[in-house]
Amino acid sequence: SPHEVESGGTILEAPKFIIATGSVVAPAAVPGLSEAGFIDSDAALELEKLPESLIVLGGGYVACELGQFFARMGVKTTIVLRSQHLLSGEDHDIGEALTEYFREGGIEVHTGTQIVRASSRDGKKIAHVVRDGVNGEIEAAEFLYCLGRVPNFEGLGLDLAGVPCHTITGIETDETMQTCNADFYAIGDVAGKHMLVHVAIYEGEVAARNALRAKNAQAEKADYSLMAAHTVFSDPQLAVTGKTERQLQSEGVTYVKGTYDFAEHGKAQCIGKTKGFVKILAAADGGKILGAAVLGPHGSDLIHEMIVAMRYDATVAQFMCIPHLHPTLAEIWTYPAEECAAKLELAGPGQ
């Protein structure tokens, strides 16, 4: 039961604790940025007036979503990032396509550009950058800092419970969401595995069941094979499930790929949303669907069909047996499935 303490706070006693304190915007690591002044993703949502122009620092999902939003609200927007394309962790065909779409939409995207420091001059914010060994300056009315989030555990005093915390990776847990202290579990952003809402909900359920399980019952282990599916609410939208090409290549897995452009798809033409493509990755041996991605209209909804197919270990041949209504956006998945199946048939059995 709660006990009042002298400081005016409250002590809560329990046999088990689940830490779910989320994440916070990463500290401003760019020299001079704090002095020059900036807004982050939290402050951006509280603005009462649009800045005349904006330099977005970073190229991840926050930079893409908010950067494109401000650009479409009429703000002259420049995105500066070190990587060769937006969303550096995604497959190159996706990141490069989205980068080109942003540029077509009037957003300046400076790829391969290192931010050396920030400053202010005559009421303007200045980004001092280096690209291909050449120094330069980019000027705007405001900085939007989008260089990540970090686990939020400051002030929890977890060291008193023998629970170590890392600034970047957060609180370490095992597959049951348990920390090195058997009475403490950690879930969501503060555990640092996948900073996604649906993952946090899933981890919370796993942790709760394990914390409350009978003394001799087997602990449940979290399975992230499909949980790492994610979406970016840019336009066009991005959604990914399963393995990426980069992951399969790094793991030495042989696969076939099928793709199809929305520009060739009837329903996409009808609604005037023809940017982007879908792709399916299938095992070269047996055709099991290993991963899928969509960059296009309603991508965050379209990906769920592939998540369901993968949940039940479908092959591309089995997927092709699923009827798709016409004319719909969803039927676009049938084309990369057919391409994968054709490649597998051409390779012959045992390939």
C-alpha positions as CSV (number, residue, x, y, z in Angstrom):
1,S,0.0,0.0,0.0
2,P,1.2,3.6,-0.6
3,H,3.0,5.4,2.2
4,E,3.4,9.1,2.4
5,V,7.0,10.2,2.7
6,E,8.5,13.3,4.2
7,S,9.2,14.9,0.8
8,G,5.5,14.9,0.0
9,G,5.9,12.2,-2.6
10,T,4.5,8.7,-2.5
11,I,6.2,5.3,-2.1
12,L,4.5,2.5,-4.1
13,E,5.3,-1.0,-3.0
14,A,4.8,-4.0,-5.3
15,P,6.3,-7.4,-5.9
16,K,6.9,-6.7,-9.6
17,F,7.5,-3.5,-11.6
18,I,7.1,-2.9,-15.3
19,I,9.1,0.2,-16.5
20,A,7.3,1.9,-19.5
21,T,8.6,5.5,-19.4
22,G,9.1,5.8,-23.2
23,S,11.7,8.1,-24.9
24,V,12.6,11.7,-25.2
25,V,14.1,13.7,-28.0
26,A,17.9,13.1,-28.2
27,P,20.1,15.8,-26.9
28,A,21.3,18.4,-29.5
29,A,24.6,17.0,-30.5
30,V,25.5,19.6,-33.1
31,P,28.0,22.2,-31.8
32,G,26.5,25.6,-31.5
33,L,22.9,24.4,-32.0
34,S,21.7,25.1,-28.5
35,E,23.2,28.6,-28.6
36,A,21.6,29.3,-32.1
37,G,18.3,28.0,-31.0
38,F,16.1,25.3,-32.6
39,I,12.8,23.5,-32.4
40,D,12.4,19.7,-32.0
41,S,9.6,17.4,-32.9
42,D,7.7,18.2,-29.7
43,A,8.0,22.0,-30.1
44,A,7.1,21.8,-33.8
45,L,3.6,20.6,-32.8
46,E,3.1,23.6,-30.5
47,L,4.0,26.3,-33.0
48,E,1.4,29.0,-33.5
49,K,3.1,30.5,-36.5
50,L,4.9,28.9,-39.4
51,P,8.6,29.8,-39.8
52,E,9.5,31.5,-43.1
53,S,12.1,28.8,-43.9
54,L,13.4,25.7,-42.2
55,I,16.5,23.6,-42.1
56,V,15.7,20.0,-41.1
57,L,18.6,18.2,-39.4
58,G,18.3,14.5,-40.1
59,G,16.8,12.2,-42.6
60,G,14.8,9.6,-40.6
61,Y,11.1,9.2,-40.3
62,V,10.5,12.3,-38.1
63,A,12.4,14.4,-40.5
64,C,10.5,13.0,-43.5
65,E,7.0,13.3,-41.9
66,L,7.5,16.8,-40.4
67,G,9.7,18.1,-43.1
68,Q,7.2,17.3,-45.8
69,F,4.4,18.6,-43.7
70,F,6.0,22.0,-43.3
71,A,6.9,22.2,-47.0
72,R,3.3,21.6,-47.9
73,M,2.2,24.3,-45.5
74,G,4.3,26.7,-47.6
75,V,7.6,26.7,-45.6
76,K,10.8,26.8,-47.7
77,T,12.3,23.5,-46.4
78,T,15.8,22.1,-46.7
79,I,16.7,18.7,-45.3
80,V,20.3,18.0,-44.4
81,L,21.6,14.4,-43.8
82,R,24.8,12.5,-43.8
83,S,23.4,9.4,-45.7
84,Q,23.0,9.0,-49.4
85,H,19.2,9.0,-49.2
86,L,16.4,9.6,-46.8
87,L,15.5,6.8,-44.4
88,S,19.1,5.4,-44.5
89,G,18.1,2.1,-42.8
90,E,15.7,1.1,-45.6
91,D,16.5,-0.6,-48.8
92,H,18.2,1.8,-51.3
93,D,15.5,1.6,-53.9
94,I,13.0,2.9,-51.3
95,G,15.2,5.6,-49.9
96,E,16.3,6.9,-53.2
97,A,12.8,7.0,-54.6
98,L,11.4,8.9,-51.6
99,T,14.4,11.3,-51.8
100,E,13.6,12.0,-55.5
101,Y,9.9,12.5,-54.7
102,F,10.7,15.0,-52.0
103,R,12.9,17.0,-54.5
104,E,10.2,16.9,-57.1
105,G,7.9,18.4,-54.4
106,G,10.2,21.4,-54.0
107,I,12.1,20.2,-50.9
108,E,15.9,20.7,-51.0
109,V,17.5,17.5,-49.8
110,H,21.2,17.7,-49.2
111,T,22.5,14.1,-49.0
112,G,26.0,13.1,-48.1
113,T,26.3,16.3,-46.1
114,Q,27.9,16.6,-42.7
115,I,26.7,19.3,-40.3
116,V,29.8,20.7,-38.7
117,R,28.2,23.3,-36.5
118,A,25.3,25.7,-36.2
119,S,25.2,29.5,-35.6
120,S,23.0,32.5,-36.0
121,R,23.6,35.7,-38.0
122,D,21.4,38.8,-38.6
123,G,18.4,37.0,-37.2
124,K,18.9,33.9,-39.4
125,K,20.1,30.4,-38.5
126,I,23.2,29.1,-40.3
127,A,24.1,25.4,-40.8
128,H,27.8,25.1,-41.5
129,V,28.2,21.9,-43.6
130,V,30.8,19.9,-45.5
131,R,29.9,17.9,-48.6
132,D,32.5,16.1,-50.8
133,G,35.2,17.9,-48.8
134,V,33.8,21.4,-49.6
135,N,32.7,23.7,-46.9
136,G,29.4,25.5,-47.2
137,E,26.6,27.3,-45.4
138,I,22.8,26.8,-45.5
139,E,20.6,29.6,-44.1
140,A,17.0,29.6,-42.8
141,A,14.8,31.2,-40.3
142,E,14.7,28.1,-38.0
143,F,16.3,24.7,-37.3
144,L,14.1,21.6,-36.9
145,Y,16.2,19.0,-35.0
146,C,15.3,15.5,-36.0
147,L,18.3,13.4,-35.0
148,G,16.6,10.7,-33.0
149,R,15.1,9.8,-29.7
150,V,16.7,8.2,-26.6
151,P,15.3,6.0,-23.8
152,N,13.8,8.0,-20.9
153,F,15.0,6.8,-17.6
154,E,16.5,9.9,-16.0
155,G,15.5,10.2,-12.3
156,L,14.2,6.7,-11.9
157,G,17.1,5.6,-9.8
158,L,17.2,2.2,-11.3
159,D,20.8,1.8,-10.2
160,L,19.4,1.3,-6.7
161,A,17.6,-1.7,-8.0
162,G,20.7,-3.0,-9.8
163,V,19.2,-2.3,-13.2
164,P,21.8,-0.9,-15.6
165,C,20.7,1.7,-18.2
166,H,22.5,2.7,-21.4
167,T,22.0,6.2,-22.9
168,I,21.4,4.8,-26.4
169,T,20.1,1.2,-26.1
170,G,18.1,1.8,-22.9
171,I,17.4,-0.8,-20.3
172,E,18.6,-4.3,-21.2
173,T,16.0,-7.1,-21.0
174,D,15.9,-10.7,-22.0
175,E,13.3,-12.3,-24.3
176,T,10.8,-12.3,-21.5
177,M,11.2,-8.5,-21.0
178,Q,12.8,-9.1,-17.7
179,T,15.8,-7.1,-16.6
180,C,18.8,-8.5,-14.6
181,N,16.6,-7.8,-11.5
182,A,14.0,-10.5,-11.6
183,D,11.4,-8.2,-10.1
184,F,11.8,-5.5,-12.8
185,Y,10.6,-5.6,-16.5
186,A,11.0,-3.0,-19.1
187,I,9.0,-2.4,-22.3
188,G,8.7,0.0,-25.2
189,D,11.0,2.8,-26.1
190,V,12.9,2.7,-22.8
191,A,13.9,-0.9,-23.6
192,G,15.3,0.4,-26.9
193,K,14.6,-2.6,-29.2
194,H,12.0,-1.2,-31.6
195,M,10.6,2.3,-30.9
196,L,7.1,1.5,-32.3
197,V,3.8,1.8,-30.5
198,H,2.5,-1.6,-31.6
199,V,5.7,-3.2,-30.3
200,A,5.4,-1.4,-27.0
201,I,1.9,-2.7,-26.6
202,Y,3.0,-6.2,-27.4
203,E,5.9,-6.1,-25.1
204,G,3.7,-4.7,-22.3
205,E,1.4,-7.7,-22.7
206,V,4.3,-10.2,-22.6
207,A,5.8,-8.5,-19.6
208,A,2.5,-8.4,-17.7
209,R,1.8,-12.1,-18.3
210,N,5.3,-13.0,-17.2
211,A,5.2,-10.8,-14.1
212,L,1.9,-12.4,-13.1
213,R,2.6,-16.0,-14.1
214,A,2.4,-18.8,-11.6
215,K,5.7,-19.6,-9.8
216,N,6.6,-22.7,-11.8
217,A,5.0,-21.7,-15.2
218,Q,7.1,-21.3,-18.3
219,A,7.9,-17.6,-19.1
220,E,6.7,-16.3,-22.5
221,K,9.3,-15.0,-24.9
222,A,8.7,-12.1,-27.2
223,D,8.8,-12.8,-31.0
224,Y,9.8,-9.9,-33.1
225,S,9.8,-11.7,-36.5
226,L,6.7,-9.7,-37.6
227,M,6.6,-7.1,-34.9
228,A,9.3,-5.0,-36.5
229,A,6.9,-4.1,-39.4
230,H,6.7,-0.3,-39.6
231,T,5.4,2.6,-41.6
232,V,6.4,6.1,-42.4
233,F,3.5,8.6,-42.9
234,S,5.2,10.5,-45.8
235,D,3.5,11.0,-49.1
236,P,3.8,8.5,-50.7
237,Q,3.6,6.3,-47.6
238,L,6.2,3.7,-46.8
239,A,5.5,0.4,-45.1
240,V,7.8,-2.6,-44.6
241,T,7.4,-6.1,-43.1
242,G,9.7,-9.0,-42.7
243,K,13.3,-8.9,-44.0
244,T,14.7,-6.2,-46.3
245,E,17.0,-6.9,-49.2
246,R,19.9,-5.5,-47.2
247,Q,19.2,-7.9,-44.3
248,L,18.9,-10.9,-46.6
249,Q,22.1,-10.1,-48.4
250,S,24.0,-9.6,-45.1
251,E,22.7,-12.9,-43.9
252,G,23.6,-14.7,-47.1
253,V,20.1,-15.7,-47.9
254,T,19.3,-16.4,-51.6
255,Y,16.0,-14.8,-52.6
256,V,14.0,-13.7,-55.6
257,K,12.3,-10.3,-56.0
258,G,9.2,-9.1,-57.7
259,T,8.2,-5.4,-58.1
260,Y,5.4,-3.4,-59.6
261,D,5.0,0.3,-60.0
262,F,1.8,2.2,-59.0
263,A,2.2,4.2,-62.3
264,E,1.2,1.0,-64.1
265,H,-1.7,0.2,-61.8
266,G,-5.3,1.0,-62.9
267,K,-6.7,2.0,-59.6
268,A,-3.7,4.2,-58.7
269,Q,-4.1,5.9,-62.1
270,C,-7.8,6.5,-61.3
271,I,-7.2,8.2,-58.0
272,G,-4.2,10.1,-59.3
273,K,-1.7,8.5,-56.9
274,T,0.9,6.9,-59.1
275,K,4.2,7.4,-57.2
276,G,6.0,4.5,-55.8
277,F,6.0,0.7,-56.1
278,V,5.5,-2.6,-54.2
279,K,7.9,-5.4,-53.8
280,I,7.9,-9.0,-52.5
281,L,11.0,-11.0,-51.5
282,A,10.7,-14.8,-51.5
283,A,13.0,-17.6,-50.6
284,A,14.7,-19.1,-53.6
285,D,14.1,-22.5,-52.1
286,G,10.3,-23.0,-51.8
287,G,9.1,-19.5,-52.4
288,K,8.2,-18.6,-48.8
289,I,7.6,-14.9,-48.5
290,L,10.5,-13.4,-46.5
291,G,9.6,-9.7,-46.8
292,A,7.5,-7.1,-48.5
293,A,7.5,-3.3,-48.9
294,V,5.3,-0.7,-50.3
295,L,6.1,2.9,-51.2
296,G,2.8,4.3,-52.4
297,P,-0.8,5.4,-51.6
298,H,-2.3,3.9,-48.5
299,G,0.9,1.9,-47.9
300,S,0.3,1.7,-44.1
301,D,-3.0,-0.1,-44.9
302,L,-1.8,-2.2,-47.8
303,I,1.1,-3.8,-45.8
304,H,-1.3,-5.6,-43.5
305,E,-2.2,-8.2,-46.2
306,M,1.5,-9.1,-46.4
307,I,1.8,-9.3,-42.6
308,V,-1.1,-11.8,-42.5
309,A,0.4,-13.8,-45.3
310,M,3.8,-14.0,-43.6
311,R,2.1,-14.8,-40.2
312,Y,0.9,-18.0,-41.8
313,D,4.2,-18.8,-43.7
314,A,2.6,-18.3,-47.1
315,T,4.6,-18.9,-50.3
316,V,4.2,-16.7,-53.3
317,A,2.3,-19.6,-55.0
318,Q,-0.1,-19.8,-52.1
319,F,-0.5,-16.0,-52.1
320,M,-1.5,-16.1,-55.8
321,C,-4.5,-18.3,-54.9
322,I,-6.0,-15.4,-52.9
323,P,-8.7,-13.6,-54.9
324,H,-8.3,-9.9,-55.1
325,L,-11.1,-7.5,-56.0
326,H,-10.9,-5.2,-59.0
327,P,-10.4,-2.3,-59.2
328,T,-8.5,-2.0,-55.9
329,L,-5.1,-0.8,-54.7
330,A,-4.7,-4.2,-52.9
331,E,-4.6,-6.2,-56.1
332,I,-1.2,-4.6,-56.9
333,W,0.4,-7.3,-54.7
334,T,-0.6,-10.0,-57.2
335,Y,2.0,-8.7,-59.8
336,P,5.2,-9.0,-57.7
337,A,3.9,-12.4,-56.5
338,E,3.5,-13.5,-60.1
339,E,7.0,-12.3,-60.9
340,C,8.5,-14.1,-58.0
341,A,6.7,-17.3,-58.9
342,A,7.8,-17.1,-62.5
343,K,11.5,-16.6,-61.4
344,L,11.2,-19.7,-59.1
345,E,9.6,-21.8,-61.9
346,L,12.4,-20.7,-64.3
347,A,15.0,-21.7,-61.8
348,G,13.5,-25.1,-61.4
349,P,13.2,-27.4,-58.4
350,G,15.8,-27.4,-55.7
351,Q,16.8,-23.8,-56.4
